[in-house]
Amino acid sequence: MSGLTSAPPPTGPSVGIDFGASNTDIVLRGDHGDDWRRWTLPSIGTPSESRVREVLEAGDIRPRDVAWMAITGGDRQALPATIDARPIRSVNEMHAIGMGGLALSGLTRAIVTSAGSGTAVVRAEGTTARHVTGTGVGGGTLVGLGRLLLNTVNPREIDALASRGHASGVNLTIGEILGTAIGSLPADTTAVNFGRVARHPVEASREDLAAALVNMVGQVVGVIAINAARAEQMEHIVVVGHLTDLPSVRETLRQVGVFYGASIILPEFGGFATATGALLDGAALAG
């Protein structure tokens, strides 16, 4: 009786896809792990086979060009097991956040905070990750309030406005409330977000409103991450997600870290951390 041999598994690049609430992020790694490509598209609808094809085609890739796909976020369970005979590996989103944050930061343990549309805080150590806490405040908050306060939903425009504004034109500071600093917090630290407007009518410029908005969102994300790190007895905090693409947000997070004596790391390509983590998890599943 002649023996039967199975076809060898497909070879080629591998791809990680994160179907987020606002963005779909794609990370492609070459055959030998030394050639990386990244691109992002607005999220439309729910994950489907046709949408997977669309996001790959945006990078001039077809499913049959890759060995396998690792997918996280959205309703990924609705996807088929294969597309064009290429396996789809479903990856838990919290694990993808944790592993992506560690990989991009070069750390082996940290609190990884994903500041996307909302904010998720994950404890990551070695090859394990678990959700710790989070907040609905994130990039979606920045854009949503940007529409109401600034008549724009363009994050880059909000960022540019904030870079020219002063949050104290809208916020009340610790010095104004108490007349002095509190512990490690200097007198010009925000005490009440938008508190100046609450006290009396203020003719605030768009620039000052944008600065106050960025200040509020960045401080909420930073303080929640710091509190989680201290509760979990973790030394390092890694903040990722597309909110960190904005220089004004990065500067706010840096200031929060200085004020509280915390190590906040903002790695390069942080917006692609979850897709990166999905890809690395998919590689681990491949054995």
C-alpha positions in Angstrom: 0.0 0.0 0.0 1.5 3.3 -1.0 2.0 5.9 1.8 0.1 9.2 1.9 2.0 12.4 2.6 0.3 15.6 3.7 1.2 18.8 1.9 3.7 21.0 3.8 2.4 24.0 5.6 2.5 27.2 3.6 5.5 29.4 4.1 5.9 33.2 3.7 5.2 36.3 5.7 2.8 36.3 8.6 0.3 39.0 9.5 -1.4 40.3 12.6 -4.6 42.3 12.4 -6.3 44.2 15.2 -10.0 45.2 14.5 -10.3 48.1 16.9 -13.3 50.3 17.6 -11.9 53.2 15.5 -8.9 51.8 13.6 -8.0 48.5 12.0 -4.2 48.0 12.4 -2.2 45.6 10.3 1.4 44.4 11.0 3.2 42.1 8.5 6.4 40.3 9.3 8.7 38.9 6.6 9.7 35.2 6.3 12.8 35.7 8.5 11.4 38.1 11.0 13.5 41.1 9.9 11.2 42.9 7.5 8.2 44.6 9.1 5.4 46.6 7.5 2.6 48.5 9.2 -0.5 50.2 8.0 -3.9 51.3 9.4 -7.4 51.9 8.1 -10.6 53.2 9.7 -12.7 50.4 11.1 -15.9 49.7 9.2 -18.5 47.3 10.3 -17.5 44.0 11.9 -14.7 41.6 11.0 -15.6 39.5 8.0 -13.8 37.5 5.3 -14.3 40.4 2.8 -13.0 42.9 5.3 -9.9 40.9 5.9 -9.3 40.8 2.2 -9.8 44.6 2.0 -7.4 45.5 4.8 -4.7 43.2 3.3 -5.2 44.6 -0.2 -4.6 48.1 1.3 -1.0 46.9 1.8 -0.9 45.2 -1.6 -1.2 41.7 0.1 -3.6 38.9 -0.6 -4.4 36.0 1.8 -2.5 33.5 -0.3 0.7 35.7 0.0 1.0 34.9 3.7 1.5 31.7 5.7 -1.1 32.6 8.3 -3.1 35.4 9.9 -3.5 36.2 13.6 -6.5 38.3 14.3 -7.7 40.1 17.5 -10.4 42.6 18.4 -13.9 42.9 17.2 -16.1 39.9 16.7 -13.3 37.8 15.4 -15.1 34.6 16.3 -17.4 35.1 13.3 -14.4 34.7 10.9 -13.8 31.4 9.1 -11.0 29.1 10.2 -9.1 29.7 6.9 -9.2 32.1 4.0 -7.7 30.8 0.7 -6.4 27.8 2.7 -4.4 30.1 5.0 -5.1 29.6 8.7 -6.7 32.3 10.8 -5.5 32.3 14.5 -7.8 34.0 16.9 -5.9 35.9 19.7 -7.4 37.2 23.0 -7.2 41.0 22.8 -5.9 41.5 26.4 -3.1 39.0 25.7 -2.3 40.7 22.4 -2.1 44.1 24.2 0.3 42.7 26.9 2.6 40.9 24.5 2.7 43.7 22.0 3.5 46.3 24.7 6.3 44.1 26.1 7.8 43.4 22.6 7.8 47.1 21.6 9.3 48.3 24.9 11.9 45.5 25.2 10.6 44.7 28.8 9.7 41.3 30.3 7.1 42.7 32.8 5.1 45.9 32.9 1.7 47.4 33.1 0.7 47.9 29.5 -1.9 50.5 29.0 -3.6 50.6 25.6 -5.0 54.1 24.9 -7.2 53.6 21.9 -10.8 54.7 21.6 -11.1 53.8 25.3 -8.3 52.6 27.6 -7.5 49.1 28.8 -4.8 48.4 31.5 -3.1 45.0 31.4 -0.6 43.3 33.6 2.0 41.6 31.4 4.8 39.3 32.5 6.7 36.8 30.5 4.1 35.1 28.3 1.1 35.9 30.5 -1.2 38.9 30.5 -4.4 39.7 32.3 -6.8 42.7 32.4 -6.4 44.9 35.5 -8.6 47.9 35.0 -9.5 50.6 32.4 -11.6 53.6 31.6 -13.9 54.8 28.9 -11.7 57.9 28.6 -9.4 57.6 25.6 -9.1 58.7 22.0 -12.8 58.4 21.4 -13.3 60.9 24.2 -10.8 63.3 22.7 -12.5 63.1 19.3 -16.1 63.2 20.6 -15.5 66.2 22.8 -13.4 67.7 20.0 -16.6 67.7 17.9 -18.6 69.4 20.6 -16.0 71.9 21.8 -13.9 72.5 18.7 -16.1 71.5 15.8 -13.5 69.0 14.5 -13.1 65.3 14.7 -9.5 65.4 13.3 -7.1 64.2 16.0 -4.2 65.9 14.3 -6.0 69.2 14.2 -6.9 68.9 17.9 -3.2 68.1 18.6 -2.0 71.2 16.6 -4.5 73.4 18.4 -3.4 72.1 21.8 0.3 72.7 21.0 -0.6 76.5 20.7 -2.9 76.7 23.7 -2.7 76.8 27.4 -4.8 74.5 29.6 -4.8 77.0 32.4 -7.0 79.2 30.3 -9.8 76.8 31.1 -8.6 74.7 34.0 -8.0 75.7 37.6 -4.6 74.9 39.1 -3.6 73.6 42.5 -2.0 76.9 43.2 -5.2 78.8 42.5 -7.2 76.5 44.8 -4.8 76.0 47.7 -2.1 78.6 47.1 0.7 76.1 47.2 2.0 72.8 45.8 0.8 69.4 47.1 3.6 66.9 47.7 5.3 66.2 44.4 2.6 68.1 42.4 3.7 71.7 41.5 1.3 74.6 42.0 0.5 74.8 38.2 -0.8 71.2 38.2 -4.4 70.9 37.1 -6.8 70.8 40.2 -10.1 71.0 38.3 -10.5 70.2 34.6 -12.5 73.0 33.0 -13.0 74.5 36.5 -12.4 78.0 35.3 -15.4 77.7 33.0 -17.5 76.3 35.8 -16.8 79.4 38.0 -17.8 82.0 35.5 -18.2 82.6 31.7 -14.8 82.4 29.9 -14.1 83.5 26.4 -11.8 80.5 25.8 -9.9 80.2 22.5 -10.0 77.0 20.5 -6.4 76.5 21.3 -6.9 76.7 25.1 -10.0 74.4 24.9 -7.9 71.9 22.9 -5.0 72.1 25.4 -7.5 71.5 28.3 -9.1 68.6 26.5 -5.7 66.9 25.8 -4.7 67.6 29.4 -7.8 66.0 30.8 -7.6 62.8 28.6 -3.9 62.4 29.0 -3.9 62.9 32.8 -6.8 60.4 33.2 -5.0 57.7 31.2 -1.7 58.4 33.0 -3.0 58.4 36.5 -5.1 55.3 36.1 -2.0 53.5 34.7 0.2 54.7 37.6 -2.4 53.6 40.2 -2.6 50.2 38.5 1.1 49.8 38.4 1.4 50.6 42.1 -1.4 48.3 43.0 0.2 45.5 41.0 3.7 46.3 42.3 5.0 46.8 38.8 7.9 49.2 38.2 7.3 50.1 34.5 4.3 51.4 32.7 4.1 51.1 28.9 1.5 53.2 27.2 0.5 52.2 23.6 -2.4 52.8 21.3 -3.0 55.5 18.6 -3.7 58.1 21.2 0.1 58.2 21.8 0.6 59.1 18.1 -0.2 62.7 19.2 2.8 64.7 20.5 0.5 66.7 22.9 -0.7 63.6 24.5 2.8 62.2 24.8 3.9 65.3 26.5 1.0 65.2 29.0 1.8 61.6 29.8 5.5 62.5 30.3 4.5 65.3 32.7 2.3 62.9 34.7 5.1 60.5 35.0 7.4 63.2 36.3 4.9 64.5 38.8 4.2 61.1 40.2 7.8 59.7 40.0 6.7 57.0 37.6 8.4 55.2 34.7 6.1 55.8 31.7 7.5 54.4 28.5 6.0 55.4 25.1 7.5 53.0 22.5 7.9 53.6 18.8 5.0 52.2 16.8 2.8 52.1 19.9 -0.3 52.4 17.8 0.4 49.0 16.4 1.1 47.2 19.7 -2.1 45.1 19.7 -1.6 43.9 16.1 2.0 43.2 16.9 1.0 41.2 20.0 -1.5 39.2 17.9 1.2 38.4 15.4 3.6 37.2 18.1 0.9 35.2 19.7 0.0 33.6 16.4 3.7 32.6 16.0 3.6 31.0 19.4 0.5 29.0 18.5 2.3 27.8 15.4 4.9 26.3 17.6 
